[in-house]
Structure formats: C-alpha cells, structure tokens
Amino acid sequence: MTEKMKILNHLQSREDEMVELLETFVNIDSPSTDKASVDRFARLVAAKWQSLGADVTILPQKEYGDHVRAEWGTGEETILLLCHMDTVWNVGETAKRPFRVENGKAYGPGVYDMKAGIVQAIFAVKTLIDLGLQPDKRIVALHNSDEEIGSLSSRQIIEDEARRASAVLVLEPSAKGGALKTWRKGVGDFSVTIQGRAAHAGSDYEKGISAINEAAHQILYLHGITDLAEGTTVNVGVIQGGTRTNVVAEACTLGVDLRVKTMDAANKVVPQILDLKPVDPRASISVEGGLNRPPMERNERNLRLFRLAQKVGREMGIDLDEAGTGGGSDGNFTSALGIPTLDGLGAVGDDAHAPTEYILISSMPERAALLAGLMLEI
C-alpha cells in the first residue's frame, strides 16, 4: 500500500471521531461580532492543537475575537494553513438548530463555512503524527476570528505569516463538487453620501435639491460600470434617504459592492467610484471606501500548487477540478503578496451562509487526507 493510501485509509477509519469533533465545534456559537463567543471557541481550537503537541499562541484582540496560531513540525520553511473561526450566525442560532446528521450529510450553523475545514486541518496533522510522517517544513495553522467581516484585525498577522511561508493552503469550503479554488475576485466596499437641500414638496418644490433624484443618476452610472465579460460587477445594495413623501430629500446614502477578477480591473474601476461627480451641480457627493480584499488571480504560482494537489489526489483515487468564485477569502491577501496559494481545501457541501448549509460527511476523510498528502509534497 502506498504512503498516500495509508493516509487516506487511516483517516477513513477516523470518520466517526471527525464527526464527533465537528459536532462539538458547530454547537458553539462564534459570530464575528461577539468577542466572548469567538474567544470561547478559540480556546477549544487551541486545546485541540495543544493535544497534538503543537506550539500554540493565543493572539489577543481588544475589539474582535482572539486569534489562534498553532505551529507543528520542524524545518526552516513553513506551510501556512488558514482557517477562520467566526461564522455569520448570531448567538443562539445553535440552540435553534443544533448539529444534526441526516442521509450522510451534516447540518448546523457554520458547518460548511468553515468549521469542518478546521476539523480536517487538525485531523490531517494528527494523521501524520499517528503514521510517523514528517513534512520537510513546519506547519503553521492560523485561525482568525474576523474573516466574515473583512479580517480587519487579522490581515496584518496573515500577511506577516504568509511572507515567511513557501505556500498557503486555505481551508475554506470547496467549490461545487469539491473543486479547488485557484482564483477569487477582489472585493471593494464603498459608501456614497449625497447632499441636497430640503424643501416643501408642494409649495417650495423648486427650492429643493433632491438627493434621491441625484442618487438615481448615480445608481445607473455605477451599475453601468459592470462588465461581465471582464468579471467586474458593481452593485448598489443599500439605499437610505429622505424623511417624508412631502419633503424634497435633503440627503441620501448608497452602499456599494465591487467585485473584480484582476488588479488591473481594480485600478481602473476604484478611481471611477471614488471620483463620482453630481449630475445636478447644486448637489454634492462624497465617497468613502476602497478595495478591501485584492483579487486572488489565477496565476502560474497558484496553478502549480493546484497541479501538485491533483497529483496527490490521483495517488488516492480522488479526481480534482479547479474553479473560482466571486467571494473573497484570506487567501486573497496571501496570493496578492506573490505567495503560492490554494483555496477551497475545506469541506465539500453547499449553501454557505444559509440555514440549509451542509457538508458531505464521507468527504471529510478524503479532504483531510488530501491536505496531509499535500503538506508532505510541498
């Protein structure tokens, strides 16, 4: 039996243990916006790594949840594993719909995005230890608490770790059918504030400057920037303005989302959004925001890592495809630094951020085995 098949068989024999740990993880609320809850989960994640003999450091944060850094193995170089602990689900969600298994699928808040990925990372390293296999490089698993809200407190930590790494493996959920992600769009967030002048809509209409009327022009302009062929989308998703129907609206605010596939596209579009000019010269416009996550571009560095994962998969009888997505992850940061990055190594399932999210239980040992084998090859 080959080394890679030993890894897979070992993990398949541990499937029940993986599900047991996943149940424990999922039944702990860890919303990005509740520090106490994420901190509680962080201590559990830290304890699991410590039980494997990893060198664990809690990275305390004032406003956001604490981050966890676990290091295992030897070698001058490192492989960075990225796993976020936070979910989009509020405190109390696990009480309303706790972890459950049905027809070979596991359900629960954050099960797919991305608590199963954390379980798989832990068991991948545990299997290497059990089988006496040692990667040439040290493994650093970084678990952050704020990925779902932009990684505001963890971005610098992630980038610092990535600069010391030979490769970055992201345990975010897979694309459809288990495909790995070789690209992700960059994400921008903007707030557009339009200032007009209030007036009585009946007796003094001509004295007013409608911020809502100006907003209508700006919305059409912004949506017109969208270029589907280039992978660029601009979406005004929030509008707030006006006070009463009989008052010419004095102010209006737009919330704008931008997605781009390349930095060339970002460098073209971001200035267009920041430099909005009013159609009605009597109105004024101010824009705040920018690119929150640079795009993870489909480049040769990332593709080499994907092809290596394909090779490992073939040795285990697992076929792997590549894909991309319009959503961002912490892999966007590391890829933009020029570090080979492969995303989507986490759970196989569907419906992220929805009450119906699930994972395929049988895929967990396979994905953990793929990760373990890949760490041996890098």
DAGIZI-V241168 format. One line per field, one symbol per residue. burial: + if it has 24 or more other ideal C-beta (glycine too) atoms within 12 Angstrom, else -. A space follows every 50 residues. Layout:
burial = ???
This chain:
burial = ---+-+++-+++-++-+++-+++++++++++++++-++++++++++-++- -+-+-+-++-+--++++++++++----++++++++++++---++----+- +---+++++++++++++++++++++++++-+-+-+-++++++++++++++ +++++-+++-++-++++++++++++--+++++++++++++++++++++-- -------++++++++++++-++--++----++++++--+-++----++++ +++++++++++++-++--++-+++-+-+-+--+++-+-+++++++++++- +++-++-+++-++-++-+-+-++++++++++++++++-++++++++++++ -+----++++++++++++++++++++++
